[in-house]
């Protein structure tokens, strides 16, 4: 956990500075995390105007509340707060898919742009990987996105997903294992057909 905190020291410094009333520090946090918040929010709600409003409301609320720095990382704190605000807003607007606070019933899609394999890999391999990702459960897709696309550690992921550290590790292991099975099955089917 100490490595995670050290990695996020500049963010925590800006957070503490904004708590002391520095609007520029809050602006820095907004500029730094807006793209991540928007991309993550878009996995939950594909309405760009609603996402922009939600992000702005989040930062207005932060300015008004001036809470102490988050325990693990600013990024994890903001992603979790964004998820909570979006789910609450969608429930309020009557989205029947959202029955609980978890993402189990929410849509969480992964696209080609979200998961970069490597410059050398073929488009066909990428397409198969994206297909395999989209066959995972919602929570498995979410943890793959947070771990490999947002580059978050298990502590941060467990904070965002409201699960403990070991559950986050287990969930990612299950997701990767399920993807391997899907890809092996797909490959076996292709070789039989050819």
N, C-alpha and C positions, 0 to 999 in steps of 0.2 A: 504494500500500500504506500510505502514511503516513496518508491519510484514514481508512482502515479502522481502523488502530490508535488514532487519536485518537477515533474514534466509540466505541470500546470501552474507553476509559481507566477509567471507573468500575468496570466489570466486572473489569478487571485489578487495580485497587486492592483490590477485595473479595477477589479470588483471593490476592493477596499477603498480605492481612490474615489470611485463613483459614490460609495456610501457616504463619504465625507463631503459630497456635494459637487463633485467635478462632472459636469455634463459631457465633457470631451471623453472621459474614461468610459462612460456609458455608450457614447457614440462609437468608440473603438470596439467595444464588445459587440455592439449591434452590427457594425460592418464586418467584423471577423466571423460572426456566427450566423448572420442572415442566410447565406447560401446553404449551410448545413441544415438550418431550421426549415427552410423552404423545401429542400429536397426530402427531408424526413417527413415533413407535414404532407407533402404531395403523395406519399405512400398511403396516407390515411384518408386524405380528402383531395380530390383532383379539381378543386375550385381555386384558381390562383388569387382571385380577388379576396375570397374568404381567408386564404392563407396569409396574404399580406396584412389584412386587417388584424388577424389573430396575432401575428408576430409583433405588429406595432402596439397592440393592446398589452401584450406580454411585457414589452419594454417600458411602457407607461406605468404598468403596475409595479414593475421592479423599481422604477424611479420613485414612485410614491411610497413604497413599503421600505425600501433600503434595508433589506434583510442582510444578516451577516453572510460571509462567503460560504458557498456550499461545501459540504464535507469532502466530497471526492474530487469532482472537477466541475468547472463552470459549464463546460460543454454538456456533460451528462445532466447537470441540473437544468439547463435550458431546454435540452431535448425532452426531458421528462415533463417539464412545465408546459412545453408546446403540445405534447401528446395529450396531456390532461385537459388543456384549454380546448383543443380541437374536438376531443371526444365529448366534452361537456357541451360545446356549441352544437355539434351534430345531434346529440341527444335532444337538446332543446329545440332544434329545428324539426324534430320528429323523424330522424333517420331510424327506421325500424331495425336496421342491421346491428345497431349498437345497443345491446341489451345489458351489458355490464361494463365495468371499468377496464376490463382486459381487452386486448386486441384480438381475442379469439374469433370474434364475429365480424371484425372490421376487415376491409379489403386492404391487402398489402401486396402490391405488385412489384416485381423486379424486372427491369428492362435491360436491353443491351448496354445502354449508357451507364447503368448503375454498377455493373460488375465487370471490371476490366481484367481480362485474363492475361494479356501480354501482347505485345506488338507482333510477335512471331506466329501466334496461334491463328488458325484459319477461321473464317466466318462461320463455317459449318460447326466447328467445335464450340464456338461461342453460342450459337443458336441452340445446340443441344444442352449446353450448360444452363442457359436461361430457361429452357423448357423444364429441365430437371429442377431448377430452383422454384419455378412456379407450381410444381407438383408437391412441394413441401407444405406443411401446415403453416398457418399464418404466423405463429410464434417462431417456428423454425426459420421462415423467411426473414422475420424481423431480426432475429439474432445474427443471421448470416450478414444481413445488411449493416447492422451496427458494428459487428466485428471486422468485416473485411472491407466495407465501403467507408464507414465512418472511422475506422481504425481505433475503436474504443477498447479499453481493457475490460476484463471480466468484472472488476469492481464497478466501473461505470455502467456497464450493461446491466448488471444486477440491480443497480439503482434505478435505471430507466424502466426496466421491465418488472420491477417490484418482486424480484426473486432473489434468493441468496446466491452467494458466490459459486458454491458447488452446483446448484441447480442450473446456473448459467453455463458452466463448463459442460455439464451433462447434456443440456439442450443443444449446444453447439455440436458436441460429439454426435448426438443422435441425428442432427440435421446433415452433417457431413456424411455419416454412415448411410442415411437414406438417399442422399444424392449419389453416392457411389453405387448403391444398388440400382437406382434408376438408370444411371449411365451405363452400367454393365449390362442390364437387361436390354436397353436400347441398342447397345453395340452388338449384343448377341443376336437380336432380332434382325439387325441390318446384315450381319454376316450370313444368316440363314436365307434371307431374301435375295442376297447377291449370289 
